[in-house]
Amino acid sequence: MELRLPAPCLVVLVGASSSGKSTWAARAFRDSEIVSSDQLRAMVGSGEDDQQAGTVAFSILEEIVEERMRRRVTTVIDTLGLDRDKRRRWAGLAHEAGLPAFAVVFDTPPEQARIRNTERTRPIPKTVLDKQLARFRVVRAEIDDDGFDSVMVEQPVALVAPSMVAAQREVAEDHGGARPGHLFGLVVNRFDWGEDRSRMAMRLSSIASRAETAGFDDLWVMDHFRQIPQVGRQWEDIPEAYTTLAFLAGMTSRIRLGALVTGIGHRHPVVLGKMVATLDVLSGGRVTLGLGIGWDRKEHEGYGIPFQPVPARYEQLEDTLRMLPLLWGKGSPSFSGVTFSASELICYPRPIQDPIPILIGGSGERRTLRLVARYGDACNLLGRPEVVRRKLQVLHDHCADIQRDPKEVEVTHLVDLLVAPDRETLRDRVEQLRGRNMSAEAFMARYNAGVIEDQLDHIAGYRAAGATHSMVAMPDVHLEGSIEAFGEVITAMSPP
């Protein structure tokens, strides 16, 4: 079974010479992550077996480890690991930096180590190896008290985003696994694909087609007029949301469409309602309206769009939620709200869906989730599974206050994910996408990078918390194979 270690972390290898430490490390980690005493002897002496260079080499090793811990990057210490004071010091450095520290012991049978030693180009003296093997037996008995987060025996290992380790633990505790029947949405939130703008339509059409084929249930874009800082630079290309959704409606036949989420102050509510109704008709009844109070003050002010205080935006949101069923219904009813009124709400053609489902974005416990309970068909929650679980309890309490069955509200969550079919492909994709100023570990954590098995556990953790619909933003969505790899996750969690 493969063991997942959170990146970044410290890994200390412990074992006698010829026990397989270097071979194991080379299979699981990049060269840049491994600090080897043998290689340092070669750099400061005449070769890896230059024992006279050992003192200087170990002095340099200590400096390197200390600096790497300060910089919080994954470090694998490839030495004998038989000195207890050094092991404790290394574990302490990791914990001071806020990193987990692991020891990997190599219980290679003594005879096998001796045979391997004789096969080396320059074997160490037999008496030296015997002393190391004897010392290792002592180390094996004492290492559990050396301050490591975990001491493990040599086994296949993978370096993963911390969220993947937490997900594995949560699923094991829940005994739920990757339960079938989960829904998936693809969020396209970045369009900086390094291509001429004239190719944007072709690329979007390809993404939509691939998403339908892979089994995604819905396709989402953001409702912003310029790129938001959480995703990219403000001067990056980002097309207007509802124009884009109209285009995607013509490029697809099954997948549902929506904006995650529409800022309540971006358009007059009646105009927005008319736009959504039209989109529902032209898409054949495939629209979900995502609504939220908005948050980007600088964006509003930059475009001269009024940005009301939070209470006023909540009032406008609630007015809109009350008005839309009237607009989308029969006749020409009037509406009188706190923030706007209308004398004739005429909307023809009427939407195909009756009613169009409304997703309310945000996790505010006092106002947002109360509005979800009263008006929403779905909510969209942010945060780790434990946060989602807590927010859902608040939502259930609001539903109880108005005697609504909470099962009537679909629970969605938004998450950034990078998925690949295997570890090697994942490592290559991380290196391809990460910026010059972002480490591989930071990129993996930012995008919850993992292979298909990792992502099954990750999504199952949200499922166990109560979410039944995952909105997934993929940093490599424009690259061939990315959506298809996630399609394997969808297949694994689809009903038999």
Secondary structure in CASP SS format (residue, H / E / C, confidence):
PFRMAT SS
TARGET T0000
AUTHOR 0000-0000-0000
METHOD secondary structure of the structure
MODEL  1
M C 1.00
E C 1.00
L E 1.00
R E 1.00
L E 1.00
P E 1.00
A C 1.00
P C 1.00
C C 1.00
L E 1.00
V E 1.00
V E 1.00
L E 1.00
V E 1.00
G C 1.00
A C 1.00
S C 1.00
S C 1.00
S C 1.00
G C 1.00
K H 1.00
S H 1.00
T H 1.00
W H 1.00
A H 1.00
A H 1.00
R H 1.00
A H 1.00
F C 1.00
R C 1.00
D H 1.00
S H 1.00
E H 1.00
I E 1.00
V E 1.00
S E 1.00
S H 1.00
D H 1.00
Q H 1.00
L H 1.00
R H 1.00
A H 1.00
M H 1.00
V H 1.00
G C 1.00
S C 1.00
G C 1.00
E C 1.00
D C 1.00
D C 1.00
Q H 1.00
Q H 1.00
A H 1.00
G H 1.00
T H 1.00
V H 1.00
A H 1.00
F H 1.00
S H 1.00
I H 1.00
L H 1.00
E H 1.00
E H 1.00
I H 1.00
V H 1.00
E H 1.00
E H 1.00
R H 1.00
M H 1.00
R H 1.00
R C 1.00
R C 1.00
V C 1.00
T C 1.00
T E 1.00
V E 1.00
I E 1.00
D E 1.00
T C 1.00
L C 1.00
G C 1.00
L C 1.00
D C 1.00
R H 1.00
D H 1.00
K H 1.00
R H 1.00
R H 1.00
R H 1.00
W H 1.00
A H 1.00
G H 1.00
L H 1.00
A H 1.00
H H 1.00
E H 1.00
A C 1.00
G C 1.00
L C 1.00
P C 1.00
A E 1.00
F E 1.00
A E 1.00
V E 1.00
V E 1.00
F C 1.00
D C 1.00
T C 1.00
P C 1.00
P H 1.00
E H 1.00
Q H 1.00
A H 1.00
R H 1.00
I H 1.00
R H 1.00
N H 1.00
T H 1.00
E H 1.00
R C 1.00
T C 1.00
R C 1.00
P C 1.00
I C 1.00
P C 1.00
K H 1.00
T H 1.00
V H 1.00
L H 1.00
D H 1.00
K H 1.00
Q H 1.00
L H 1.00
A H 1.00
R H 1.00
F H 1.00
R H 1.00
V H 1.00
V H 1.00
R H 1.00
A H 1.00
E H 1.00
I H 1.00
D H 1.00
D H 1.00
D C 1.00
G C 1.00
F C 1.00
D C 1.00
S E 1.00
V E 1.00
M E 1.00
V E 1.00
E C 1.00
Q C 1.00
P C 1.00
V E 1.00
A E 1.00
L E 1.00
V E 1.00
A C 1.00
P H 1.00
S H 1.00
M H 1.00
V H 1.00
A H 1.00
A H 1.00
Q H 1.00
R H 1.00
E H 1.00
V H 1.00
A H 1.00
E H 1.00
D H 1.00
H C 1.00
G C 1.00
G C 1.00
A C 1.00
R C 1.00
P C 1.00
G C 1.00
H C 1.00
L E 1.00
F E 1.00
G E 1.00
L E 1.00
V E 1.00
V E 1.00
N C 1.00
R C 1.00
F C 1.00
D C 1.00
W C 1.00
G C 1.00
E C 1.00
D C 1.00
R H 1.00
S H 1.00
R H 1.00
M H 1.00
A H 1.00
M H 1.00
R H 1.00
L H 1.00
S H 1.00
S H 1.00
I H 1.00
A H 1.00
S H 1.00
R H 1.00
A H 1.00
E H 1.00
T H 1.00
A H 1.00
G C 1.00
F C 1.00
D C 1.00
D E 1.00
L E 1.00
W E 1.00
V E 1.00
M C 1.00
D C 1.00
H C 1.00
F C 1.00
R C 1.00
Q C 1.00
I C 1.00
P C 1.00
Q C 1.00
V C 1.00
G C 1.00
R C 1.00
Q C 1.00
W C 1.00
E C 1.00
D C 1.00
I C 1.00
P C 1.00
E C 1.00
A H 1.00
Y H 1.00
T H 1.00
T H 1.00
L H 1.00
A H 1.00
F H 1.00
L H 1.00
A H 1.00
G H 1.00
M H 1.00
T C 1.00
S C 1.00
R C 1.00
I C 1.00
R E 1.00
L E 1.00
G E 1.00
A E 1.00
L C 1.00
V C 1.00
T E 1.00
G E 1.00
I C 1.00
G C 1.00
H C 1.00
R C 1.00
H C 1.00
P H 1.00
V H 1.00
V H 1.00
L H 1.00
G H 1.00
K H 1.00
M H 1.00
V H 1.00
A H 1.00
T H 1.00
L H 1.00
D H 1.00
V H 1.00
L H 1.00
S C 1.00
G C 1.00
G C 1.00
R C 1.00
V E 1.00
T E 1.00
L E 1.00
G E 1.00
L E 1.00
G E 1.00
I C 1.00
G C 1.00
W C 1.00
D C 1.00
R H 1.00
K H 1.00
E H 1.00
H H 1.00
E H 1.00
G H 1.00
Y H 1.00
G C 1.00
I C 1.00
P C 1.00
F C 1.00
Q C 1.00
P C 1.00
V H 1.00
P H 1.00
A H 1.00
R H 1.00
Y H 1.00
E H 1.00
Q H 1.00
L H 1.00
E H 1.00
D H 1.00
T H 1.00
L H 1.00
R H 1.00
M H 1.00
L H 1.00
P H 1.00
L H 1.00
L H 1.00
W H 1.00
G C 1.00
K C 1.00
G C 1.00
S C 1.00
P C 1.00
S C 1.00
F E 1.00
S E 1.00
G C 1.00
V C 1.00
T C 1.00
F C 1.00
S E 1.00
A E 1.00
S C 1.00
E C 1.00
L C 1.00
I C 1.00
C C 1.00
Y C 1.00
P C 1.00
R C 1.00
P C 1.00
I C 1.00
Q C 1.00
D C 1.00
P C 1.00
I C 1.00
P C 1.00
I E 1.00
L E 1.00
I E 1.00
G E 1.00
G C 1.00
S C 1.00
G C 1.00
E C 1.00
R C 1.00
R C 1.00
T H 1.00
L H 1.00
R H 1.00
L H 1.00
V H 1.00
A H 1.00
R H 1.00
Y H 1.00
G C 1.00
D C 1.00
A E 1.00
C E 1.00
N E 1.00
L E 1.00
L C 1.00
G C 1.00
R C 1.00
P H 1.00
E H 1.00
V H 1.00
V H 1.00
R H 1.00
R H 1.00
K H 1.00
L H 1.00
Q H 1.00
V H 1.00
L H 1.00
H H 1.00
D H 1.00
H H 1.00
C H 1.00
A H 1.00
D H 1.00
I C 1.00
Q C 1.00
R C 1.00
D C 1.00
P H 1.00
K H 1.00
E H 1.00
V C 1.00
E E 1.00
V E 1.00
T E 1.00
H E 1.00
L E 1.00
V E 1.00
D E 1.00
L C 1.00
L E 1.00
V E 1.00
A E 1.00
P C 1.00
D C 1.00
R H 1.00
E H 1.00
T H 1.00
L H 1.00
R H 1.00
D H 1.00
R H 1.00
V H 1.00
E H 1.00
Q H 1.00
L H 1.00
R C 1.00
G C 1.00
R C 1.00
N C 1.00
M C 1.00
S C 1.00
A H 1.00
E H 1.00
A H 1.00
F H 1.00
M H 1.00
A H 1.00
R H 1.00
Y C 1.00
N C 1.00
A E 1.00
G E 1.00
V E 1.00
I H 1.00
E H 1.00
D H 1.00
Q H 1.00
L H 1.00
D H 1.00
H H 1.00
I H 1.00
A H 1.00
G H 1.00
Y H 1.00
R H 1.00
A H 1.00
A H 1.00
G C 1.00
A C 1.00
T C 1.00
H E 1.00
S E 1.00
M E 1.00
V E 1.00
A E 1.00
M C 1.00
P C 1.00
D C 1.00
V C 1.00
H C 1.00
L C 1.00
E C 1.00
G C 1.00
S H 1.00
I H 1.00
E H 1.00
A H 1.00
F H 1.00
G H 1.00
E H 1.00
V H 1.00
I H 1.00
T H 1.00
A H 1.00
M C 1.00
S C 1.00
P C 1.00
P C 1.00
END
